[in-house]
Amino acid sequence: MLEPINHLRRGLIAHGYRPVAVKGKTPAGYRWQELQLAANVVPVYSRQYADYPSTGLICGELVGLDVDTPDQATAEAIRGMVPGASAAPFRIGKAPKRLYAFRTTEPRGKTSTGAYLISGVKCQVEVLGVGNMFVAFGTHPDTGKPYEWHNGSPAETPLADLPEITPGTVDALLECAEAHFAAHGTIIKRARVRDNQPRSAAGDHPWSAVNSQALSNLNAWVMDIGLEDMRPYASGYHSVANFRPTRSTYAKQRNRALSVQPQGIFDHSAGVGMSPIDLASACLGLSPVEAVGWLENKLGIAAPHMDFSKLLAKHRRPTPGNDRHCR
């Protein structure tokens, strides 16, 4: 009975996706955001969560552009704004709503418009990213009917073949959709703004020079901060964010969610950006001031003179009996 589900999930893994078992719209397991199944463990996983018969896809490099607009006229207007819609597979669960599948090389967390009341129904556009998933296959809990894919589907279209969408394109779409909603409806919930970008070295803070040089010369320091399962990836590295605690008994279940690139550092599971100083501080148990000194030593540079007295008082290292733990 589980073999069709196993076959589907193994195929999705082969196509570069990260499937997760789902019941209704609820994914299975604690910290499912970090799940990265291997094909050979799919049968065991499916038996463990046999009461989760639907299959979702975890977002990150995969982007789910959810046009959550029950009003037909509004749905048609927003669909006309979606760039690359003609090339993107889309899923229908409860028409006229649609979800388009894209890929990105710049993963970030969820972004959205505000929610508006239009013709008596709530309308919104959400772009699902790091920390999110969407149900791709199974039965819709409201309609009782299977989800339908059009213009291809993840079961037949590899992740690498999906049309690409950039953060800039997403932001422009959300701006246009927000304007349309505002012109035709009443706002009931404003868009939430979050810091979901990789932390770059930009800025005029005296420490920005340290961050900038650290990002430009990752090899000088990043291998010495004790990150687990670090491997080369893109122009930098990715690793397990072992400075962040997990309740999982099995460390190998944690995926390499921390991306350390010349463009910036991003913890995909937590959905937060970091600077090199932040990362050195978290991994080595240093205060920010001490992390600056450690990076200076590794990079062979000296930061501009600052009066560190106030910062040292604020970030003084813990004394015995008052240990500080990363949270």
Residue frames relative to the residue before (quaternion, step in Angstrom):
aa qw qx qy qz dx dy dz
M 1.0000 0.0000 0.0000 0.0000 0.00 0.00 0.00
L 0.7092 0.4463 -0.2579 0.4811 3.57 1.07 -0.72
E 0.4846 0.7102 -0.4274 0.2795 3.59 1.18 -0.35
P 0.6394 0.5055 -0.3615 0.4527 3.69 0.88 -0.70
I 0.6440 0.5059 -0.3207 0.4759 3.59 1.05 -0.76
N 0.6460 0.5166 -0.3193 0.4624 3.58 0.96 -0.85
H 0.6415 0.5250 -0.3195 0.4591 3.57 0.95 -0.88
L 0.6462 0.5148 -0.3150 0.4671 3.59 0.96 -0.88
R 0.7104 0.4715 -0.2760 0.4437 3.59 0.76 -1.02
R 0.6325 0.5107 -0.3391 0.4735 3.59 1.03 -0.71
G 0.6442 0.5232 -0.3179 0.4586 3.57 1.03 -0.77
L 0.6394 0.5213 -0.3224 0.4641 3.57 1.02 -0.78
I 0.6310 0.5196 -0.3294 0.4726 3.58 1.01 -0.80
A 0.6529 0.5193 -0.3109 0.4554 3.58 0.95 -0.87
H 0.6923 0.4558 -0.2637 0.4934 3.58 1.17 -0.59
G 0.6416 -0.5833 0.3124 0.3880 3.59 1.24 0.22
Y 0.5552 0.6117 -0.3932 0.4037 3.60 1.26 0.11
R 0.3455 -0.7035 0.5820 0.2168 3.54 -1.37 0.24
P 0.1268 -0.8303 0.5389 0.0646 3.61 0.01 1.24
V 0.0719 -0.7614 0.6428 0.0445 3.53 -1.28 0.54
A 0.4821 -0.6589 0.4938 0.2994 3.57 -1.03 0.81
V 0.0906 -0.8108 0.5783 -0.0081 3.58 -0.98 0.89
K 0.1373 -0.7357 0.6558 0.0991 3.55 -1.20 0.71
G 0.7880 0.0282 -0.0711 0.6109 3.57 -0.44 1.18
K 0.6937 -0.3690 0.2926 0.5450 3.54 -0.25 -1.32
T 0.5466 0.6241 -0.3774 0.4116 3.57 1.30 0.32
P 0.3345 -0.7536 0.5281 0.2035 3.63 -0.65 1.05
A 0.5010 -0.6742 0.4681 0.2745 3.55 -1.17 0.67
G 0.8125 0.3437 -0.2309 0.4104 3.51 -1.20 0.66
Y 0.4972 -0.6229 0.5207 0.3061 3.51 -1.27 0.58
R 0.8333 0.0852 -0.1178 0.5334 3.58 -0.98 0.91
W 0.1077 0.8251 -0.5408 0.1229 3.54 0.94 0.93
Q 0.5363 0.6434 -0.4028 0.3689 3.60 1.18 -0.47
E 0.7085 0.4492 -0.2541 0.4813 3.58 1.18 -0.55
L 0.4317 0.7280 -0.4467 0.2901 3.58 1.29 -0.09
Q 0.0863 0.7617 -0.6375 0.0774 3.54 -0.98 0.91
L 0.1651 -0.8447 0.5054 0.0616 3.53 0.27 1.34
A 0.2792 -0.6810 0.6436 0.2100 3.50 -1.26 0.57
A 0.6252 -0.5851 0.3596 0.3707 3.57 -1.04 0.76
N 0.6886 0.5161 -0.3031 0.4094 3.60 0.93 -0.80
V 0.6994 0.4342 -0.2880 0.4892 3.63 1.18 -0.27
V 0.3815 0.7501 -0.4691 0.2680 3.59 1.26 0.01
P 0.6639 0.5010 -0.3475 0.4330 3.69 0.77 -0.80
V 0.6504 0.5008 -0.3138 0.4771 3.59 0.99 -0.82
Y 0.6470 0.5217 -0.3091 0.4623 3.57 0.93 -0.90
S 0.6784 0.4936 -0.2981 0.4553 3.60 0.86 -0.92
R 0.6396 0.5018 -0.3312 0.4790 3.61 1.04 -0.68
Q 0.6355 0.5405 -0.3298 0.4419 3.56 0.99 -0.81
Y 0.7822 0.2134 -0.1018 0.5764 3.57 1.05 -0.80
A 0.0841 0.8461 -0.5192 0.0867 3.56 0.90 0.99
D 0.6780 0.4633 -0.2986 0.4863 3.60 1.17 -0.45
Y 0.6064 0.4568 -0.3653 0.5387 3.56 1.30 0.42
P 0.0304 -0.8905 0.4538 0.0087 3.60 0.50 1.19
S 0.6326 0.5177 -0.3450 0.4613 3.60 1.18 -0.35
T 0.3004 -0.7529 0.5609 0.1684 3.56 -1.25 0.35
G 0.1383 -0.7821 0.6046 0.0604 3.54 -0.81 1.06
L 0.3138 -0.7159 0.5877 0.2090 3.54 -1.34 0.21
I 0.3672 -0.7394 0.5281 0.1987 3.56 -0.80 1.07
C 0.3491 -0.7690 0.5093 0.1655 3.54 -0.85 1.05
G 0.2357 0.7032 -0.6450 0.1843 3.51 -1.36 0.35
E 0.7646 0.1314 -0.0343 0.6300 3.53 0.17 -1.31
L 0.6472 0.4275 -0.2845 0.5634 3.55 1.24 -0.55
V 0.1249 -0.7840 0.6068 0.0404 3.57 -0.95 0.94
G 0.1607 -0.7739 0.6063 0.0869 3.56 -0.91 0.95
L 0.1346 -0.7951 0.5893 0.0495 3.57 -0.46 1.22
D 0.1098 -0.8510 0.5133 -0.0174 3.53 -0.09 1.41
V 0.1384 -0.7715 0.6189 0.0501 3.57 -0.47 1.25
D 0.0416 -0.8435 0.5330 -0.0515 3.53 0.18 1.39
T 0.3390 0.7475 -0.4746 0.3179 3.54 0.57 1.25
P 0.2199 -0.8164 0.5214 0.1149 3.63 -0.09 1.25
D 0.6064 0.5451 -0.3618 0.4520 3.61 1.17 -0.46
Q 0.4894 -0.7161 0.4142 0.2759 3.59 -0.62 1.15
A 0.6838 0.4863 -0.3003 0.4535 3.60 0.81 -0.96
T 0.6523 0.5039 -0.3088 0.4746 3.56 1.00 -0.81
A 0.6305 0.5397 -0.3310 0.4489 3.58 0.98 -0.85
E 0.6686 0.4960 -0.3033 0.4637 3.58 0.90 -0.88
A 0.6498 0.5196 -0.3220 0.4518 3.59 0.98 -0.83
I 0.6912 0.4699 -0.2884 0.4672 3.59 0.88 -0.89
R 0.6147 0.5499 -0.3537 0.4412 3.59 0.99 -0.75
G 0.6480 0.5296 -0.3148 0.4477 3.57 1.07 -0.70
M 0.6551 0.5097 -0.3071 0.4655 3.57 1.24 -0.33
V 0.5718 0.6300 -0.3815 0.3615 3.60 1.18 -0.50
P 0.3201 -0.7628 0.5248 0.2007 3.63 -0.50 1.11
G 0.8230 0.2089 -0.1642 0.5021 3.57 -0.92 0.86
A 0.3303 0.7790 -0.4843 0.2225 3.59 1.25 0.24
S 0.6380 0.5576 -0.3375 0.4100 3.58 1.02 -0.71
A 0.7255 0.4126 -0.2336 0.4988 3.59 1.21 -0.49
A 0.6453 0.5583 -0.3101 0.4192 3.60 1.23 -0.30
P 0.4571 -0.6302 0.5414 0.3174 3.59 -1.01 0.74
F 0.0413 -0.8029 0.5934 0.0392 3.58 -1.04 0.67
R 0.3235 -0.7495 0.5619 0.1335 3.49 -1.18 0.83
I 0.1225 -0.7632 0.6304 0.0708 3.54 -1.07 0.82
G 0.0934 -0.7846 0.6117 0.0389 3.53 -0.87 1.01
K 0.7787 -0.0180 0.0624 0.6240 3.53 0.94 -0.98
A 0.2659 -0.8050 0.5117 0.1394 3.55 0.06 1.33
P 0.5818 -0.1271 -0.7961 -0.1080 1.52 -2.26 1.19
K 0.3460 0.7386 -0.5110 0.2714 3.60 1.20 0.33
R 0.0449 -0.7872 0.6148 0.0161 3.56 -1.18 0.65
L 0.1305 -0.7454 0.6431 0.1173 3.52 -1.30 0.47
Y 0.2136 -0.7816 0.5790 0.0907 3.57 -0.77 1.12
A 0.2864 -0.7531 0.5709 0.1578 3.56 -1.07 0.80
F 0.0218 0.7734 -0.6303 0.0636 3.55 -0.79 1.14
R 0.2832 -0.7010 0.6048 0.2501 3.54 -1.36 -0.05
T 0.1143 -0.7803 0.6101 0.0762 3.55 -1.27 0.40
T 0.3489 -0.7028 0.5731 0.2366 3.55 -1.23 0.48
E 0.7077 0.3702 -0.2380 0.5527 3.59 1.33 0.03
P 0.1009 -0.8402 0.5298 0.0566 3.61 0.43 1.17
R 0.0855 0.7639 -0.6381 0.0440 3.54 -1.18 0.64
G 0.6614 -0.5247 0.3613 0.3959 3.57 -1.28 0.14
K 0.7382 -0.4254 0.2967 0.4314 3.52 -1.36 0.02
T 0.0570 -0.7485 0.6594 0.0405 3.52 -1.16 0.77
S 0.0108 -0.8185 0.5735 -0.0326 3.57 -1.12 0.50
T 0.4961 -0.5545 0.5509 0.3781 3.48 -1.40 0.06
G 0.5935 -0.4700 0.4623 0.4616 3.50 -1.30 -0.21
A 0.4602 -0.6371 0.5252 0.3263 3.58 -1.30 0.14
Y 0.0952 -0.8106 0.5779 -0.0010 3.54 -0.89 1.02
L 0.3674 -0.6896 0.5786 0.2340 3.54 -1.20 0.64
I 0.0766 0.7895 -0.5972 0.1191 3.55 -0.54 1.26
S 0.8331 -0.0505 -0.0243 0.5503 3.57 -0.67 1.14
G 0.7326 -0.4710 0.2264 0.4361 3.54 1.01 0.87
V 0.7181 0.3825 -0.2548 0.5226 3.62 1.24 0.07
K 0.5167 -0.6416 0.4729 0.3128 3.56 -1.19 0.59
C 0.0595 -0.7941 0.6048 -0.0030 3.56 -0.88 1.03
Q 0.1368 0.7790 -0.5933 0.1502 3.55 -0.95 0.92
V 0.2133 -0.7215 0.6341 0.1785 3.56 -1.29 0.40
E 0.0458 -0.7817 0.6220 -0.0027 3.55 -0.87 1.03
V 0.1708 -0.7603 0.6195 0.0947 3.55 -1.02 0.85
L 0.2408 -0.8230 0.5071 0.0865 3.53 -0.26 1.36
G 0.0214 0.8082 -0.5851 0.0632 3.55 -0.90 0.99
V 0.8420 -0.0914 0.0924 0.5236 3.55 -1.06 -0.80
G 0.7917 0.2706 -0.2240 0.4998 3.57 -0.83 1.02
N 0.6914 0.4341 -0.2647 0.5133 3.58 1.30 -0.02
M 0.0625 -0.7454 0.6547 0.1086 3.51 -1.37 0.09
F 0.1581 -0.7547 0.6138 0.1693 3.56 -1.28 0.12
V 0.5121 -0.6209 0.4911 0.3332 3.55 -1.18 0.60
A 0.1730 -0.8201 0.5419 0.0618 3.57 -0.71 1.09
F 0.8060 0.0735 0.0018 0.5873 3.55 1.03 -0.82
G 0.5478 0.5839 -0.4590 0.3851 3.54 -1.03 0.85
T 0.6394 -0.5259 0.4105 0.3823 3.54 -1.27 -0.42
H 0.4280 -0.6900 0.5209 0.2634 3.56 -0.89 0.96
P 0.4671 -0.7247 0.4232 0.2784 3.64 -0.69 1.01
D 0.6887 0.4694 -0.2909 0.4697 3.62 1.13 -0.47
T 0.7553 0.3856 -0.2113 0.4859 3.58 0.86 -0.94
G 0.3380 -0.7475 0.5018 0.2743 3.58 1.14 -0.60
K 0.6182 0.5288 -0.3329 0.4768 3.58 1.31 0.22
P 0.6006 -0.5767 0.3998 0.3832 3.61 -1.14 0.48
Y 0.5268 -0.5727 0.5157 0.3585 3.54 -1.24 0.53
E 0.2114 -0.7780 0.5822 0.1052 3.56 -1.06 0.81
W 0.1933 -0.7593 0.6107 0.1144 3.54 -1.10 0.79
H 0.0968 -0.7764 0.6221 0.0298 3.53 -1.09 0.80
N 0.7994 0.2466 -0.2085 0.5066 3.56 -1.21 0.55
G 0.7293 -0.3259 0.1981 0.5681 3.57 1.15 0.69
S 0.1239 -0.7718 0.6159 0.0977 3.56 -1.32 0.05
P 0.6507 -0.5163 0.3647 0.4208 3.61 -1.19 0.34
A 0.5859 0.5874 -0.3744 0.4142 3.59 1.16 -0.46
E 0.7889 0.2661 -0.1381 0.5364 3.57 1.17 -0.49
T 0.7130 0.3943 -0.2373 0.5290 3.59 1.27 -0.25
P 0.3695 -0.7374 0.5128 0.2380 3.64 -0.48 1.08
L 0.6364 -0.5366 0.3962 0.3875 3.55 -1.17 0.60
A 0.6653 0.5275 -0.3059 0.4307 3.58 0.94 -0.88
D 0.6928 0.4733 -0.2754 0.4692 3.60 1.19 -0.43
L 0.4732 0.6527 -0.4595 0.3727 3.60 1.23 -0.01
P 0.5451 -0.5928 0.4542 0.3810 3.61 -1.09 0.51
E 0.4326 -0.7146 0.4934 0.2424 3.56 -1.02 0.82
I 0.0661 -0.7607 0.6439 0.0486 3.53 -1.17 0.68
T 0.2825 -0.7783 0.5433 0.1387 3.58 -0.93 0.91
P 0.6466 -0.5086 0.3789 0.4239 3.61 -1.18 0.36
G 0.6342 0.5372 -0.3365 0.4428 3.58 1.00 -0.74
T 0.6523 0.5019 -0.3097 0.4761 3.57 1.00 -0.81
V 0.6288 0.5307 -0.3271 0.4648 3.56 1.01 -0.81
D 0.6730 0.5011 -0.3040 0.4511 3.58 0.85 -0.95
A 0.6453 0.5126 -0.3225 0.4656 3.59 1.00 -0.80
L 0.6392 0.5193 -0.3243 0.4654 3.59 0.99 -0.81
L 0.6717 0.5007 -0.3045 0.4533 3.58 0.87 -0.92
E 0.6197 0.5364 -0.3394 0.4615 3.57 1.07 -0.70
C 0.6717 0.4866 -0.2961 0.4737 3.58 0.93 -0.89
A 0.6634 0.5022 -0.3077 0.4617 3.58 0.93 -0.89
E 0.6261 0.5383 -0.3325 0.4557 3.58 1.02 -0.82
A 0.6530 0.5130 -0.3155 0.4592 3.58 0.94 -0.86
H 0.6509 0.5085 -0.3186 0.4651 3.59 0.98 -0.82
F 0.6517 0.5114 -0.3183 0.4609 3.57 0.91 -0.89
A 0.6690 0.5180 -0.3007 0.4401 3.57 0.91 -0.95
A 0.6759 0.5002 -0.2903 0.4568 3.57 1.09 -0.73
H 0.7895 0.3313 -0.1532 0.4934 3.58 1.14 -0.57
G 0.8036 0.2391 -0.1258 0.5304 3.60 1.18 -0.10
T 0.4970 -0.6217 0.5192 0.3114 3.52 -1.38 -0.22
I 0.4228 -0.7241 0.4807 0.2566 3.55 -0.73 1.01
I 0.1177 -0.7967 0.5904 0.0530 3.57 -0.97 0.89
K 0.7886 0.0305 -0.0426 0.6127 3.59 1.26 -0.26
R 0.3582 -0.7546 0.5099 0.2055 3.56 -0.70 1.07
A 0.5973 -0.5598 0.4320 0.3785 3.55 -1.23 0.53
R 0.3463 -0.7235 0.5603 0.2066 3.55 -1.06 0.80
V 0.2273 -0.7631 0.5938 0.1161 3.55 -0.89 0.98
R 0.0170 0.8038 -0.5939 0.0305 3.59 -0.86 0.94
D 0.4858 -0.6304 0.5168 0.3156 3.52 -1.27 0.47
N 0.1802 0.8090 -0.5375 0.1551 3.57 0.05 1.28
Q 0.4991 0.6549 -0.4224 0.3789 3.55 1.18 0.53
P 0.5635 -0.5430 0.4724 0.4055 3.58 -1.15 0.43
R 0.4154 -0.7055 0.5140 0.2559 3.57 -0.98 0.84
S 0.1777 -0.7991 0.5686 0.0813 3.55 -0.57 1.16
A 0.6014 -0.5786 0.4132 0.3644 3.56 -1.28 -0.10
A 0.3884 0.7521 -0.4691 0.2518 3.58 1.26 0.05
G 0.5474 0.6140 -0.4628 0.3304 3.56 -1.16 0.60
D 0.4327 -0.7042 0.5007 0.2571 3.55 -1.27 0.34
H 0.3432 0.7216 -0.5204 0.3011 3.61 1.21 0.35
P 0.5784 -0.6130 0.3963 0.3642 3.64 -0.95 0.75
W 0.6692 0.4957 -0.3103 0.4584 3.60 1.11 -0.53
S 0.4729 0.6902 -0.4481 0.3150 3.61 1.21 -0.20
A 0.6003 0.5614 -0.3644 0.4379 3.60 1.12 -0.59
V 0.6309 0.5185 -0.3277 0.4750 3.57 1.06 -0.75
N 0.6597 0.5026 -0.3068 0.4671 3.58 0.89 -0.93
S 0.6583 0.5257 -0.3128 0.4387 3.57 0.92 -0.90
Q 0.7004 0.4532 -0.2809 0.4746 3.58 0.85 -0.91
A 0.6113 0.5465 -0.3502 0.4529 3.59 1.10 -0.63
L 0.6652 0.4823 -0.3045 0.4819 3.59 0.99 -0.78
S 0.6695 0.5035 -0.2963 0.4587 3.58 1.09 -0.68
N 0.7811 0.2225 -0.1037 0.5741 3.58 1.21 -0.46
L 0.0516 -0.8525 0.5201 0.0037 3.56 0.66 1.15
N 0.6445 0.5679 -0.3288 0.3924 3.58 0.97 -0.85
A 0.6078 0.5904 -0.3536 0.3962 3.60 1.17 -0.49
W 0.8449 0.1813 -0.0505 0.5006 3.60 1.09 -0.55
V 0.6341 0.6126 -0.3548 0.3110 3.57 0.93 -0.81
M 0.6483 0.5198 -0.3297 0.4482 3.61 1.11 -0.53
D 0.6864 0.5070 -0.2661 0.4483 3.59 1.26 -0.26
I 0.6056 0.5837 -0.3642 0.3999 3.61 1.18 0.17
G 0.5725 -0.6723 0.3502 0.3125 3.58 1.24 0.31
L 0.3272 0.7438 -0.5227 0.2578 3.59 1.07 0.57
E 0.4408 -0.7287 0.4769 0.2172 3.54 -0.98 0.93
D 0.8657 0.0683 -0.0655 0.4915 3.56 -1.14 0.81
M 0.2197 0.7969 -0.5317 0.1844 3.59 0.94 0.84
R 0.0165 0.7944 -0.6056 0.0436 3.55 -0.95 0.92
P 0.5749 -0.5635 0.4460 0.3911 3.59 -1.14 0.49
Y 0.0985 0.7798 -0.6107 0.0966 3.56 -1.01 0.85
A 0.8212 -0.0015 -0.0561 0.5679 3.57 -0.81 1.09
S 0.7876 -0.2759 0.2119 0.5086 3.61 -0.76 -1.01
G 0.7598 0.3077 -0.1802 0.5437 3.57 1.28 0.04
Y 0.6303 -0.5033 0.4204 0.4156 3.54 -0.76 -1.12
H 0.0609 -0.7344 0.6576 0.1567 3.50 -1.41 0.08
S 0.0273 -0.8057 0.5898 -0.0473 3.54 -1.14 0.68
V 0.5943 -0.4924 0.4748 0.4230 3.51 -1.40 -0.02
A 0.3691 -0.7166 0.5462 0.2279 3.58 -0.96 0.86
N 0.0168 -0.8696 0.4935 -0.0040 3.57 0.60 1.17
F 0.5395 0.5890 -0.4194 0.4314 3.61 1.23 -0.03
R 0.6613 0.4417 -0.2912 0.5317 3.58 1.30 -0.30
P 0.4358 -0.7401 0.4397 0.2627 3.62 -0.62 1.07
T 0.1033 -0.7568 0.6402 0.0816 3.54 -1.30 0.46
R 0.4289 -0.6898 0.5162 0.2714 3.54 -1.18 0.53
S 0.4653 0.6929 -0.4442 0.3256 3.57 1.27 -0.11
T 0.4296 -0.6935 0.5187 0.2559 3.57 -0.99 0.86
Y 0.7523 0.3614 -0.1799 0.5207 3.54 1.11 -0.66
A 0.3650 -0.7659 0.4872 0.2068 3.56 -0.34 1.27
K 0.6302 0.5675 -0.3468 0.4005 3.57 1.05 -0.70
Q 0.5691 0.5893 -0.3887 0.4216 3.60 1.24 -0.26
R 0.6121 0.5428 -0.3589 0.4493 3.59 1.23 -0.32
N 0.2999 -0.7731 0.5311 0.1740 3.56 -0.80 0.96
R 0.5983 -0.5596 0.4301 0.3793 3.55 -1.31 0.25
A 0.0083 0.8593 -0.5063 0.0725 3.53 0.28 1.36
L 0.6349 0.5182 -0.3340 0.4656 3.59 1.24 -0.25
S 0.1157 -0.7931 0.5972 0.0325 3.57 -0.68 1.11
V 0.0626 -0.7819 0.6202 -0.0084 3.56 -0.76 1.12
Q 0.1095 0.8138 -0.5479 0.1598 3.54 -0.19 1.33
P 0.6375 -0.5260 0.3810 0.4143 3.62 -1.17 0.36
Q 0.6500 0.5203 -0.3199 0.4521 3.60 1.17 -0.52
G 0.7496 -0.3044 0.2124 0.5481 3.59 1.20 -0.39
I 0.4187 -0.6852 0.5465 0.2378 3.55 -1.37 0.15
F 0.0269 0.8134 -0.5772 0.0671 3.56 -0.85 0.99
D 0.2430 -0.7349 0.6186 0.1352 3.56 -0.97 0.96
H 0.2902 -0.8211 0.4660 0.1562 3.57 -0.09 1.31
S 0.6590 0.5121 -0.3293 0.4416 3.60 0.96 -0.73
A 0.7183 0.4083 -0.2426 0.5085 3.58 0.99 -0.81
G 0.3611 -0.7622 0.4691 0.2620 3.58 1.24 -0.42
V 0.5995 0.5554 -0.3637 0.4471 3.59 1.07 0.69
G 0.3981 -0.6863 0.5570 0.2454 3.51 -1.23 0.59
M 0.1393 -0.7788 0.6081 0.0661 3.57 -1.22 0.53
S 0.3441 -0.6742 0.5992 0.2610 3.54 -1.28 0.36
P 0.6619 -0.4733 0.3667 0.4510 3.62 -1.19 0.18
I 0.6275 0.5259 -0.3398 0.4628 3.59 1.04 -0.73
D 0.6250 0.5314 -0.3347 0.4636 3.60 0.99 -0.83
L 0.6935 0.4987 -0.2785 0.4391 3.55 0.85 -1.03
A 0.6571 0.4970 -0.3108 0.4740 3.59 0.91 -0.88
S 0.6379 0.5328 -0.3203 0.4547 3.56 1.01 -0.80
A 0.6930 0.4846 -0.2790 0.4551 3.59 0.89 -0.98
C 0.7216 0.4650 -0.2561 0.4444 3.57 0.89 -0.94
L 0.7813 0.3556 -0.1680 0.4847 3.58 0.95 -0.86
G 0.4571 -0.7036 0.4412 0.3183 3.59 1.26 -0.05
L 0.4422 0.6979 -0.4470 0.3428 3.57 1.13 0.65
S 0.5033 -0.5635 0.5337 0.3799 3.52 -1.29 0.28
P 0.6610 -0.4969 0.3539 0.4369 3.63 -1.15 0.32
V 0.6371 0.5252 -0.3359 0.4532 3.60 0.97 -0.79
E 0.6734 0.4848 -0.2903 0.4767 3.57 0.95 -0.88
A 0.6231 0.5354 -0.3401 0.4576 3.59 1.07 -0.71
V 0.6028 0.5393 -0.3527 0.4705 3.58 1.07 -0.68
G 0.6704 0.4999 -0.3015 0.4580 3.58 0.87 -0.92
W 0.6405 0.5253 -0.3252 0.4562 3.57 1.00 -0.83
L 0.6705 0.4879 -0.2926 0.4763 3.59 0.95 -0.89
E 0.6117 0.5475 -0.3515 0.4500 3.59 1.00 -0.77
N 0.6603 0.5123 -0.3023 0.4585 3.55 0.95 -0.90
K 0.6747 0.4958 -0.2922 0.4622 3.57 0.94 -0.89
L 0.7435 0.4143 -0.2109 0.4806 3.56 1.00 -0.87
G 0.3895 -0.7380 0.4695 0.2886 3.58 1.23 -0.33
I 0.5545 0.5807 -0.3986 0.4432 3.56 1.06 0.78
A 0.2658 -0.7191 0.6104 0.1991 3.54 -1.37 0.13
A 0.3784 -0.7241 0.5307 0.2255 3.57 -0.83 0.98
P 0.6388 -0.5101 0.3936 0.4204 3.62 -1.22 0.36
H 0.5886 -0.5937 0.4136 0.3605 3.57 -1.11 0.69
M 0.0265 0.7735 -0.6326 0.0302 3.53 -1.05 0.88
D 0.4424 -0.6199 0.5607 0.3251 3.53 -1.31 0.32
F 0.1563 -0.8460 0.5068 0.0536 3.56 -0.15 1.31
S 0.4098 0.7659 -0.4532 0.2001 3.60 1.20 -0.23
K 0.6870 0.4695 -0.2937 0.4705 3.60 0.88 -0.90
L 0.6575 0.5057 -0.3174 0.4596 3.56 0.98 -0.84
L 0.6404 0.5242 -0.3308 0.4535 3.57 1.01 -0.78
A 0.6393 0.5228 -0.3254 0.4605 3.57 1.02 -0.76
K 0.6853 0.4883 -0.2753 0.4649 3.57 1.03 -0.82
H 0.8110 0.2662 -0.1032 0.5107 3.56 0.94 -0.91
R 0.2236 0.8121 -0.5182 0.1485 3.61 1.15 0.50
R 0.5479 -0.6276 0.4418 0.3327 3.56 -1.02 0.84
P 0.5548 -0.6302 0.4195 0.3452 3.60 -1.05 0.68
T 0.3851 -0.6884 0.5628 0.2470 3.52 -1.19 0.60
P 0.6690 -0.4887 0.3495 0.4376 3.60 -1.18 0.41
G 0.7554 0.3131 -0.2647 0.5111 3.57 -0.91 0.96
N 0.7459 0.2742 -0.1842 0.5784 3.58 1.28 -0.14
D 0.0798 0.8496 -0.5155 0.0775 3.56 0.96 0.94
R 0.2864 -0.7325 0.5947 0.1665 3.52 -1.13 0.78
H 0.1460 -0.7821 0.6013 0.0741 3.57 -1.03 0.82
C 0.5243 -0.6125 0.4818 0.3432 3.54 -1.14 0.63
R 0.0445 -0.7814 0.6223 0.0163 3.57 -1.02 0.83
